[in-house]
Amino acid sequence: MKISHLCLGADHAGFTLKEKIKKELVRQGYEVQDLALRRVPGDDYPPYGKAVAQAVAKDKTARGILICGSGVGMAMAANRVPGARALVGHSSAETKLAREHNDANILTLSGRKMKLQTALTLIKIFLKTPFSKAVRHHRRVGELG
């Protein structure tokens, strides 16, 4: 399935990394919908996680990238939205498996711990890895609701 666009969101702890990622994704030709257009000191991550998750859950051809301090809070916020399947991107192997086996549609990253090059590597894997054709994986994702 071709990705129509990418939805980005970040709180204050992820904003700087998000801006760098956005610039690179636009350079690569992706259509980017930024749901966190300005840095707000001390803002909360749940509204951004929810907004991106709702946008991605509504459009099956979209993918999301969320960035907060650790990536964990954003994943928790996003996964509360039906149809959102967020993974916390720690490694290439986890990211690849989450796409192949779980049809993850949102990648969350740590704005405090992750270097830009690592983030871009994980994003490339996230965007290029297809969901498995194995029936068992489709059944399991369907069981998520």
BELNOR-V458982 format. One record per residue. RES is the residue in three letters. PSI is psi in whole degrees, 0 to 359 (* if undefined). OMEGA is omega in whole degrees, -180 to 180 (* if undefined). Layout:
BEGIN
res/psi/omega
RES/PSI/OMEGA
RES/PSI/OMEGA
END
This chain:
BEGIN
res/psi/omega
MET/133/178
LYS/137/179
ILE/125/-179
SER/317/-180
HIS/167/179
LEU/134/177
CYS/125/-179
LEU/147/175
GLY/150/179
ALA/147/171
ASP/189/-178
HIS/326/-177
ALA/342/-179
GLY/357/-172
PHE/315/-177
THR/314/178
LEU/320/179
LYS/317/-180
GLU/319/178
LYS/318/179
ILE/315/-180
LYS/314/-180
LYS/316/-179
GLU/320/180
LEU/319/177
VAL/318/178
ARG/326/180
GLN/354/177
GLY/7/178
TYR/145/171
GLU/124/-175
VAL/130/173
GLN/109/-177
ASP/117/-179
LEU/13/176
ALA/78/-171
LEU/342/180
ARG/153/179
ARG/129/178
VAL/106/-178
PRO/131/176
GLY/12/-180
ASP/168/-177
ASP/146/-178
TYR/330/-174
PRO/318/-180
PRO/324/179
TYR/317/178
GLY/317/-180
LYS/316/-178
ALA/314/179
VAL/316/-180
ALA/319/178
GLN/319/180
ALA/317/-179
VAL/320/180
ALA/329/-179
LYS/329/-176
ASP/103/-176
LYS/345/-180
THR/1/179
ALA/158/172
ARG/158/-178
GLY/150/174
ILE/124/-179
LEU/141/-179
ILE/126/173
CYS/194/-177
GLY/309/-178
SER/340/-172
GLY/339/-175
VAL/313/-180
GLY/317/178
MET/319/179
ALA/319/179
MET/316/180
ALA/314/-177
ALA/319/-176
ASN/355/174
ARG/347/-178
VAL/122/178
PRO/133/180
GLY/348/177
ALA/136/178
ARG/89/-175
ALA/140/174
LEU/148/173
VAL/118/-178
GLY/105/176
HIS/321/-175
SER/163/178
SER/316/-178
ALA/315/179
GLU/319/-179
THR/316/180
LYS/314/-180
LEU/322/179
ALA/326/175
ARG/310/-175
GLU/315/-172
HIS/331/-173
ASN/0/-178
ASP/43/178
ALA/132/-179
ASN/0/177
ILE/133/176
LEU/128/176
THR/144/-175
LEU/160/178
SER/117/177
GLY/342/-178
ARG/332/-172
LYS/342/-171
MET/134/175
LYS/153/-177
LEU/314/-176
GLN/321/177
THR/316/178
ALA/315/-179
LEU/325/176
THR/313/180
LEU/321/179
ILE/318/178
LYS/314/178
ILE/314/-180
PHE/318/-176
LEU/335/-175
LYS/343/-176
THR/123/179
PRO/158/173
PHE/138/-179
SER/151/176
LYS/354/-178
ALA/130/-178
VAL/321/-177
ARG/324/-180
HIS/320/177
HIS/319/178
ARG/314/-177
ARG/317/177
VAL/321/177
GLY/328/179
GLU/341/178
LEU/335/178
GLY/*/*
END
